[in-house]
Amino acid sequence: MTHACVPVSVLILTLDEEVNIVDCLASVAWSDDVVVLDSGSADRTRELAIARGARIVVRPFDDYARQRNFGLEGIEYRHPWILMLDADERVPEDLAAEVRHVVAGAGEELALFYMRRRDYLFGRWIRRSSGYPTWFGRLVRRGRVRIERPFNEQSYAQGRSAQLAGHLDHYPFNKGFTEWLAKHNRYSSMEAQLLEQQRGAPGRESIFDRDPVVRRRAIKDRVYRLPARPLLTFLALYLARGGFLEGRAGLTFSLLRAWYEFMIDCKRRELRRRACDLPV
């Protein structure tokens, strides 16, 4: 694909991403309007981004939904369509070509495009153990999409949504296992608090819905009610979905996902006991 300008702006969220930002920016060199929304990096993230032509906006981080909503609503862009990225994501050429094609032909009724990610560990796509496919709303028409949920965000569009065939490439371990574990330790605390707030509320979405995003939310809601969920997560990813075929990468990621679910359960029990003034 040539690097002729694609009429799409790009929004990249960063915090201490000098390991990732150069490759991320290189993958969107086809855009003439790239904004890095930085949360106060202490490394060379902003310096590297400026050197590669990106605009920098700094905003203290509160949560992911508010950060993305600020990025969509509080920044001026050259183009009506915005591709939202994390710094550890890359846009391969086939996806960039598809983005250009769909934007050129999108009617006013279209407000949001979903896409999938390929997660990489130890240099390979862990398609089986990562639970692929998961759909993310990332290509949005400015002013028509709102992000909700403080993490593992959900996109809500004023208008019709559609799905892209191409994938983002995702490198969640580029900053090391220590950073991944610290991040998911934070996520597990937030997930536990959110689940406790919602405890007892009936599931309102159908696991048979035609929309894969709605279907995934409904399945997740029901899965979180199951006993021994961390063990079931490991068995589902490693055995049922074939993570064992992905060697050390599949085993590692399946165990990490089970650990994450176990931490959520531990923290939910902690919250309940503290609410009853019981020792943890």
NUMARFI-360420 format. One record per residue (C-alpha): chain; x, y, z negated. Coordinates in Angstrom, 1 decimal, always signed. Example, Ala and Ser with C-alpha at 12.3 -4.5 7.8 and 13.67 -1.06 7.14 Angstrom:
BEGIN
  cadena      px      py      pz
       A   +12.3    -4.5    -7.8
       A   +13.7    -1.1    -7.1
//
This chain:
BEGIN
  cadena      px      py      pz
       A    +0.0    +0.0    +0.0
       A    +1.2    +3.5    +0.8
       A    +1.4    +6.1    -2.0
       A    -1.0    +8.5    -0.3
       A    -3.0   +10.3    -2.9
       A    -6.0    +8.5    -4.3
       A    -8.7   +11.0    -5.4
       A    -8.8    +9.7    -8.9
       A    -7.4   +11.3   -12.1
       A    -5.7    +9.1   -14.7
       A    -5.9    +9.4   -18.5
       A    -3.3    +7.5   -20.5
       A    -3.4    +7.2   -24.3
       A    -0.1    +7.1   -26.1
       A    +1.6    +7.0   -29.5
       A    +5.4    +6.2   -29.5
       A    +5.2    +4.5   -26.1
       A    +8.7    +5.1   -24.7
       A    +9.0    +1.4   -24.1
       A    +5.9    +1.4   -21.8
       A    +5.3    +4.9   -20.4
       A    +7.7    +4.9   -17.5
       A    +6.4    +1.6   -16.0
       A    +2.8    +2.7   -16.6
       A    +3.3    +6.0   -14.8
       A    +5.1    +4.3   -12.0
       A    +2.0    +2.1   -11.4
       A    -0.2    +5.2   -10.9
       A    +2.2    +7.2    -8.8
       A    -0.6    +7.3    -6.2
       A    -2.6    +9.8    -8.3
       A    -1.8   +13.5    -8.2
       A    -3.4   +14.1   -11.5
       A    -2.1   +12.1   -14.5
       A    -2.8   +13.2   -18.1
       A    -1.0   +11.7   -21.1
       A    -3.1   +12.2   -24.2
       A    -0.6   +11.8   -27.0
       A    -1.3   +11.2   -30.7
       A    +1.9   +12.8   -31.9
       A    +4.7   +10.5   -30.7
       A    +8.0   +10.7   -32.6
       A   +10.0    +9.1   -29.8
       A   +10.7   +10.1   -26.2
       A    +7.2    +9.4   -24.8
       A    +6.3   +13.0   -24.0
       A    +9.7   +13.8   -22.6
       A    +9.7   +10.8   -20.3
       A    +6.1   +11.5   -19.2
       A    +6.9   +15.2   -18.4
       A    +9.9   +14.2   -16.4
       A    +7.6   +12.0   -14.2
       A    +5.1   +14.8   -13.5
       A    +2.4   +14.0   -16.1
       A    +0.4   +16.7   -17.9
       A    +0.7   +16.3   -21.7
       A    -2.2   +17.0   -24.2
       A    -1.6   +16.4   -27.9
       A    -4.4   +15.5   -30.3
       A    -4.1   +13.9   -33.7
       A    -5.6   +10.4   -33.7
       A    -8.7    +9.6   -35.6
       A   -10.2    +6.6   -33.8
       A   -10.1    +5.2   -30.3
       A   -13.7    +6.2   -29.3
       A   -13.2    +9.8   -30.3
       A    -9.8    +9.9   -28.7
       A   -11.1    +8.6   -25.4
       A   -14.2   +10.8   -25.5
       A   -12.0   +13.9   -26.1
       A    -9.9   +12.7   -23.1
       A   -13.0   +12.5   -20.9
       A   -14.8   +15.6   -22.2
       A   -12.1   +18.0   -23.5
       A    -9.6   +18.0   -20.6
       A   -10.0   +19.5   -17.1
       A    -9.3   +17.2   -14.2
       A    -8.8   +17.6   -10.4
       A   -11.1   +14.7    -9.5
       A   -14.6   +13.6   -10.5
       A   -13.4   +10.0   -11.2
       A   -11.0    +9.1   -14.1
       A    -9.2    +5.9   -14.6
       A    -8.5    +5.3   -18.3
       A    -5.4    +3.3   -19.3
       A    -3.4    +2.3   -22.3
       A    +0.4    +2.7   -21.9
       A    +1.0    -1.1   -22.0
       A    -1.2    -1.5   -18.9
       A    -0.2    -1.4   -15.3
       A    -2.2    -0.9   -12.1
       A    -1.1    -3.3    -9.4
       A    -1.4    -2.3    -5.7
       A    -4.4    -4.4    -5.0
       A    -6.4    -2.7    -7.8
       A    -5.2    +0.8    -6.7
       A    -6.4    +0.0    -3.2
       A    -9.8    -1.2    -4.5
       A   -10.2    +1.9    -6.7
       A    -9.6    +4.1    -3.7
       A   -12.1    +2.1    -1.6
       A   -14.9    +2.1    -4.2
       A   -14.5    +5.8    -5.1
       A   -14.7    +6.8    -1.5
       A   -18.0    +4.9    -1.1
       A   -19.6    +5.5    -4.5
       A   -23.1    +7.0    -4.4
       A   -24.3    +9.4    -7.1
       A   -26.1    +6.6    -8.9
       A   -22.7    +4.9    -9.8
       A   -21.1    +6.1   -13.0
       A   -18.8    +3.4   -14.3
       A   -16.7    +0.5   -13.0
       A   -15.6    -2.4   -15.1
       A   -12.4    -4.4   -14.6
       A   -10.6    -7.3   -16.2
       A    -7.1    -7.6   -17.6
       A    -4.4   -10.2   -17.2
       A    -2.6   -10.5   -20.5
       A    +1.1   -11.5   -20.4
       A    +3.3   -13.2   -23.0
       A    +6.8   -14.6   -22.5
       A    +6.6   -13.5   -18.8
       A    +3.5   -15.4   -17.9
       A    -0.2   -14.6   -17.5
       A    -1.9   -16.4   -20.4
       A    -5.2   -16.8   -18.6
       A    -6.5   -19.7   -20.7
       A    -5.4   -18.9   -24.2
       A    -6.3   -15.1   -23.9
       A   -10.0   -15.9   -23.5
       A   -10.1   -14.5   -20.0
       A   -12.2   -12.9   -18.6
       A   -13.0    -9.9   -20.6
       A   -14.5    -6.8   -18.9
       A   -13.5    -3.2   -19.7
       A   -15.2    +0.0   -18.6
       A   -12.2    +2.0   -17.3
       A   -13.1    +3.8   -14.1
       A   -15.6    +6.5   -15.0
       A   -17.4    +9.4   -13.4
       A   -16.6   +12.5   -15.4
       A   -19.5   +13.6   -17.6
       A   -21.5   +10.4   -17.2
       A   -19.8    +8.0   -19.6
       A   -19.7    +7.9   -23.4
       A   -17.4    +5.7   -25.5
       A   -18.6    +4.2   -28.7
       A   -17.2    +2.0   -31.5
       A   -14.0    +3.2   -33.2
       A   -11.8    +0.3   -31.8
       A   -12.4    -2.4   -29.2
       A   -14.5    +0.3   -27.6
       A   -17.7    +0.0   -25.6
       A   -18.6    +2.2   -22.7
       A   -22.1    +3.5   -22.1
       A   -23.0    +5.1   -18.7
       A   -25.6    +7.5   -17.5
       A   -26.2    +5.7   -14.3
       A   -25.4    +2.4   -12.7
       A   -22.2    +0.3   -13.4
       A   -20.4    -2.2   -11.2
       A   -17.5    -4.6   -11.4
       A   -14.1    -4.5    -9.6
       A   -12.4    -7.6    -8.3
       A    -8.9    -6.4    -9.2
       A    -7.2    -6.7   -12.5
       A    -5.1    -4.5   -14.8
       A    -1.9    -6.1   -15.9
       A    -1.6    -5.9   -19.7
       A    +1.7    -6.4   -21.7
       A    +0.5    -6.3   -25.4
       A    +3.8    -7.6   -26.7
       A    +6.2    -5.1   -25.0
       A    +6.8    -3.3   -28.4
       A    +7.4    -6.6   -30.1
       A    +5.6    -9.0   -32.4
       A    +6.0    -6.8   -35.4
       A    +4.1    -4.0   -33.7
       A    +1.4    -6.4   -32.5
       A    +0.9    -7.8   -36.0
       A    +0.8    -4.3   -37.6
       A    -1.8    -3.2   -35.0
       A    -4.0    -6.2   -35.5
       A    -3.7    -5.9   -39.3
       A    -5.2    -2.5   -38.9
       A    -7.8    -3.8   -36.5
       A    -8.8    -6.6   -38.8
       A    -9.5    -4.1   -41.6
       A   -11.7    -2.0   -39.4
       A   -13.5    -5.1   -38.0
       A   -14.2    -6.4   -41.5
       A   -15.6    -3.1   -42.6
       A   -17.8    -2.8   -39.5
       A   -19.1    -6.4   -39.9
       A   -19.9    -5.9   -43.5
       A   -21.9    -2.7   -42.6
       A   -23.8    -4.7   -40.1
       A   -24.3    -7.8   -42.2
       A   -27.8    -9.1   -42.1
       A   -28.8    -7.2   -39.1
       A   -30.4    -9.4   -36.4
       A   -28.6    -9.8   -33.1
       A   -30.5    -7.8   -30.5
       A   -28.6    -8.8   -27.3
       A   -29.0   -12.0   -25.4
       A   -26.2   -14.4   -24.7
       A   -28.0   -15.1   -21.4
       A   -27.9   -11.5   -20.2
       A   -26.8   -11.0   -16.6
       A   -24.3    -8.2   -17.7
       A   -21.1    -9.9   -18.8
       A   -20.3    -7.1   -21.2
       A   -23.6    -7.4   -23.0
       A   -23.3   -11.2   -22.9
       A   -19.9   -11.0   -24.6
       A   -21.2    -8.7   -27.3
       A   -24.0   -11.1   -28.0
       A   -21.8   -14.1   -28.2
       A   -19.3   -12.3   -30.4
       A   -22.2   -11.4   -32.8
       A   -23.2   -15.0   -33.1
       A   -19.7   -16.4   -33.4
       A   -19.0   -14.1   -36.4
       A   -21.8   -15.9   -38.2
       A   -20.1   -19.3   -37.9
       A   -18.2   -21.1   -40.7
       A   -14.6   -22.0   -40.2
       A   -14.4   -19.4   -37.4
       A   -10.6   -19.0   -37.3
       A   -10.1   -22.7   -36.9
       A   -12.8   -22.8   -34.2
       A   -11.1   -19.9   -32.4
       A    -7.9   -21.8   -32.3
       A    -9.5   -25.0   -31.1
       A   -11.5   -23.1   -28.5
       A    -8.5   -21.3   -27.0
       A    -5.9   -24.0   -27.3
       A    -7.9   -27.1   -26.6
       A   -11.3   -26.3   -25.0
       A    -9.9   -23.5   -22.7
       A    -6.6   -25.3   -22.0
       A    -4.2   -23.0   -23.8
       A    -2.0   -26.1   -24.3
       A    -1.3   -26.0   -20.6
       A    +0.4   -22.7   -21.0
       A    +3.3   -24.0   -23.2
       A    +4.8   -22.0   -25.9
       A    +3.0   -18.9   -24.8
       A    -0.4   -20.6   -25.1
       A    +0.3   -22.0   -28.5
       A    +1.7   -18.7   -29.8
       A    -1.3   -16.6   -28.6
       A    -3.9   -19.1   -29.8
       A    -2.3   -19.1   -33.3
       A    -2.1   -15.3   -33.4
       A    -5.8   -15.0   -32.4
       A    -6.7   -17.5   -35.1
       A    -4.6   -15.5   -37.6
       A    -6.4   -12.3   -36.6
       A    -9.8   -13.9   -37.2
       A    -8.6   -15.3   -40.5
       A    -7.5   -11.9   -41.7
       A   -11.0   -10.5   -40.8
       A   -12.6   -13.2   -42.9
       A   -10.2   -12.6   -45.8
       A   -10.9    -8.9   -45.8
       A   -14.6    -9.4   -45.6
       A   -14.5   -11.6   -48.7
       A   -12.4    -8.9   -50.4
       A   -14.9    -6.2   -49.6
       A   -17.8    -8.3   -51.0
       A   -15.9    -9.1   -54.2
       A   -14.9    -5.5   -54.8
       A   -18.5    -4.4   -54.2
       A   -19.5    -6.8   -57.0
       A   -16.6    -5.6   -59.2
       A   -15.0    -9.0   -59.0
       A   -11.2    -9.7   -58.8
       A    -9.9   -10.5   -55.4
//
